[in-house]
Structure formats: structure tokens, C-alpha cells
Amino acid sequence: MTVNSSYRVCVIGLGSMGMGAALSCLRAGLATNGIDLDAGRRDAFAAQGAEGVADAITGLTGAFDAVIVLVVNGAQARQVILGQGGVADRVAPGGAIMVSCTQSADDARALGADLAARGVLMLDAPVSGGAAKAAQGAMTVMASGPDAAFHALAPVLEAVAAKTYRIGSEIGQGATVKVIHQLLAGVHIAVGAEAMALAARAGIPLDTMYDVVTNAAGNSWMFENRMKHVVDGDYTPTSAVDIFVKDLGLVTETGRAMGFPLPLASAAFAMFQQASNMGHGAEDDSAVIKTFAGITLPEGKA
């Protein structure tokens, strides 16, 4: 692999999505660095040929043409970018920061304004596709921001995305599209869990129910992906219940701010909150099915 050492990338957050993005940048020949608090993740990325790894930006040298921020939420993004020792001070002239966490449009706009005041370009660029698509360099990116940011991040977008949607030029538009997308994702998981719980109560074998739905009109990507975890009794998290507590919280807050009713999203939000309150917050988001009483679920991994 030929490494383009003249274009340096730093990925902040080497979780399932961040690791996939970082490895995709490496495969594209970009000199890629990674930051994560978890030593195991840092070691795993280093073993794949990373230019550098550290638990903070202060552990890396030089400036970066592209920074990808794939942390949990807007507060974490602001901290790693603008907090003490933040990465904003390490962006090369003409470089840009791709902020890919799920956050509110207001948080995205405020971050963009603060970076603009420092002369740093930002792309409001949430992503979707899950760990598998991230590992393939085939994420969907829903991005908004100035043309200069799209241009600065072109090598990264080519490396990590199968499809990049240019939503508009205003920071916050990408965040809004992602919030709306998460409305659908969360509701699909919740209603899939409700359907499978009803099947369990009715005595229908869940593997049969799953097979019927995934070959019929009621299927969805989320049902097919997440309800397989229920059939297998495997709640090892790829995306946890508490992630959807956060994301559907953003959805309902967005609706309230607009004075716009979101009855299905609100019901799904309550289901995920209940699952978290029952102690399932760190489990796979399909564990929302455990909020239903009086049913027997397949046993596997807790």
C-alpha cells in the first residue's frame, strides 16, 4: 500500500464506526492517526499500520489535513475539538474537521460558528450504515457545510463513504437529516420488537416469524438486522439501548422545538427509556424487547 504522507488524517473515536472509518482511510493510502481512550482499540489500530495512535491529541505530532470526529454526542465533540488541548489548534491551513456524531442542529451550528471564528473549516457530516458498512468504507454521509470543507475532505469522503449527500451549505442541516433518520431507525427497532414480542406471546416460534417477515412486505433493514439478535438470544451490543435513549431524545427535543408532534417517536423513546431503566442500557438496542412482560425469549448471550 502506498501511503500519501502529504495528506494526514486524524480519527477521534475508534469505536465500531470510527475504527471502520480509520481503517478505510488506511486502505485508501492516507497517513492516518487514531485517538481513543481505550488502549485495546489503539493497539488494534496501530497493528493495522496507523501512522500514530494516542489517548489525546497531545500524544500526536504535527498538523492534520482532515480530522474525523466520531464520538458519542455533541458535548464530547465540542470537548475534543475546542476543549483544553483540543484538535482545532492542530488543523493544517486549508484543512477541515468532519464532525460525524449524532447531535442537535443547534449544537452543530454553535460548534461551526466557534470554529469559523478560529478560521477552521467544519463539515457537519453525520454518518450511518453500522459497523459493517464502516469497515467496508461504504458509510452513508449526510453532510452540510461550505464548498471549501467538502473540497478539503474529499480524500476522506472518498475513502469512507459509498454515498455522500450534500444536504446544503448551512451547518446544522446535516445534523437535522441524521436526527430524522434516527427517528425512523429507532421506531423500526421498537416496532420490530413489539411484533416479535406479540409472536412470542402467541406461541409462534421466533425464528419462523423472523423468516416470514424478512421475506414479506413488513420487513425493514432494522427488523432484519436487529431482530436476528433476538432470535439468536445475543444482545452483545453493536449499538446499545442507551444510544437510542440519546438519539430519540434528540428527535423528541427537535419536535418540541418546532412545535411538531411526533407520536410514534415519543412512544419508541419511552420504550428505550424503560429498557434502560430496567438495566438493559448497555445491551444491544434490540434488548428493547425485554420491556415486554409475560413472554419467553430465546436464550443465548445476555
N, C-alpha and C positions, 0 to 999 in steps of 0.2 A: 504494500500500500504506500502510495506517495503522499506524504503529509505536506499540506500547504502551510508552512510555518509563518507565512506573512499574514495570515488571517487567523487570529486567535479567538477562541470561544471559551466562555466560562459558563457552566451549567450549575445553578444553585438549586440543590434539592435532588438527590439521587434516589428517590423513591421509584415506584414502578414506572411512572410516566417519565420522570427525569432521567432515570437510568437508560430507558429506551431512547430518549432524545440524544443523550450524550453519546451512546454507542453508535447511533445513526450518524452523528457528526464525525465520529472517528472513521466510520466506514466511508464517508464522503471525502476523507483525506484532510479534514480540518484539524488543526492543532487544538485539541480540546482538553479543558481542565474541568475538574468537578469539585464542588463543595458540599459536604454533608456532615452532620454531627455524628453519624453512625460510622464507626471505624470499619465495620464489616462491608458496608457499601463502598466506602472509599477504597478499601483493599481490592474489592471485586472490580471496580472501575480501573484502578491502577494496573491490575493484571491484564487488562484488555489493551493497554498501550496508551493510557492517558498521558498528556504532557505533564500534568501535575494534579495532585489532589490535596485537599486541606479541609480543616473543620471551620475555617473562616477565610475571608478574602486576604487577610493579613498573612496567611501562610503561602500565598502565591506571589509571584513576581510579575512585574510589567503591567502593561495595559492591554485591554481586550477590545477587539473589533465588534464582538457580539456577546451579550450576556443573556442567557435564558433563565428566567426565574420561575421555577416550578415548585413552589412551596404550598402550604395548605390554604392560606387565606390572604386577604388584603393586608391585614396587620403585619403578618410575617413578611410579606413582600416589601412593605414600607420600611421595616426594620433592617432587612438585609441590604436594601438599596440606599436608604438615607440615614440609617442609624449610625452609631459610632463605628467607624471602620467600614462604612457601607461601600458597596461596589460602585456607586455613582462616581466616585472620585477616581475610578480605575478604568473608565471607558475611554478608549482612544479617540482622538479627534475624528469626527465623521462616523464613529461607531454608534451603536444603539442598544437599548435594553428591551428585550421581548418579555413582557410580563404576562405569564400564562396561567396564573392561578385563577380560581373562580372567586370573583369579588363583585361588590356592587358597582354600578356605573359611577356613583358619587365618589367612591374610593379611588376608582381608576382615574377619574378626571382630576381629583386633588393630587394624586401622585404624578400624573402627567404635567400638571401646572408647576409643581415644585421642581421637577426635572427640567422643564423648559426654562425655568428661571436660572438654572445652572448651566444652560446651554447643552443639555443632554437629550438626545432623541429617545422617544419611547414608542413602542408599538403595543397597543392594548390587544393582546393576542391569546385569549383562552383557547384551550385545545380539548379534543375529545377523541375517543377511539379505544381507550383502555390500554392495558399493559401490552397486549399482543400487537396492536397497531403501532404503538410507540416503538416496540422492539423492531418492527419491520420498517421503520421510517415512513409510516403511512398514516400518521395522525391527520385529523381534520382540524384546521386552524381557522378561527373566525376572528379576523383582525381588523382593527381600525387605527388610523394614525396618519401622519404626513407621508407624502411620497418618499421623502428622504429616508424615513425609517424603514419603509419597505425595501428600498434600494440597498440600504446598509445591511439589512438582514437577509438579503436574497440567498446567499450561500447556505444559511441555516435553514431557511424555509424550504429550500430545495431538498435539503438532507432529511428533514424530519417529517415532512407533510406529503400526503398523497393529494390533498386538496387544500388550497389556501383561499378563503373567501375574503375579498376586500370589501368589508361592510361599508366603509366610509372613511372620511378624513378626520372625524372627530373622536378623540379619546373618550371612551365610555360606551360607544356603540358596540364594540366587540364584547364588552362585559355584559351588555344588555342581551345580546343574542345568546350568550352562554347561559345566562340566568333563565331565559325562556326555554332553552334546550333542556336544562336541568329540571324544569317543571315537567316536561314530558318524560324524562328518564325516571324521575322519582315516582311519578304517578304510574308509569308502566310497571315498575317493580312492585309497588304496593298493590295494584290491581291483580298482577300475576300471582302474588302471594295470597290474595283473597280467593282467587279462583282455585288455587291448589289446596287451600285450607278447606274450602267447600267440598272439593273432591274427596279429601281425606275424611271429612265428617260423613260423607255419603257412602264411604266404603269403596270408592273407586281406587284401584292401585295407582299410585302417583306416577310410576313410570309409563303406564298406559295413558293416563291423562296428558302427560307431557308429550308423548308421541303423537297423540291425536291433535293437540293444539299446534304443535310445530309443523304439522302437515295440513293445516286448515287456515281459514281466514282470520281467526282470532289471534294468530301468532304476532309477536313483535321481536325485535332484536333483543330487548331486555328480557322478555319472557324466556326466549330460547337460551340465552346466556345464563341468567341468574337462577331460573327455576331448575336448571340442571344441577345446581348446587344443592337444592332442596331434595331432589330425587336421590342424589348421592349421599345426603346427610353430611355434606362437607361445607362448613362455614368458615374455612380459612379465608381471611379477607383479601380480596383483590381491591375492593372499595368497601369501606366499613359503613355500618349503620350511622355512626356519628358524622360521616362525611355528608350524608343526606340530611341529617338534622341541620347541619350548617347550610347546605345548598338550598334546601326547601325553605329554610328560614330567610335566606336572601330572596327567594321567589315571593314569599308572602309579604315581606317588607317592601318589595318593589310594587306589588299590587296595592298595598296600603298607601304608599307614597303617591300613586296615581289615582287613588280613589276607585280602583278597579277590582271587582270581585273575582276571586279565584277559588271557587268552592272545592274543586277536586284536588288542587294543590294543597289547600288547607287541611283536607281530610288526610291526605298522604303524609303531610308534615306531622300531624298528630299521631299517626301510626308509628312513624320513625322515632318520635319523641318517646312514645310509650315503650318501644323496643329498647331504647337506650336506658330508660328508667328501670326497666326490668333486668338490666345488667348485660345487655347484648351489644352495647355501643361499639366495642372493638371487633365484633364479629362481622363477617361478610354482610353486605346490605340485604341479601336475601333472607337473613335471620329476622326480618320484619314479620315473617310468617309466624314466628314464635309468640306474637301478641295474641294469637287466636287460641282460646281455651277449648278443651274437650276434643282435641284431635291427637292422633298418634303420627309422628313424623318418622321417616327413615333415619336410622342411626348410622353414624359414621364418625367423622371428626367433628368435635364440638365447635 
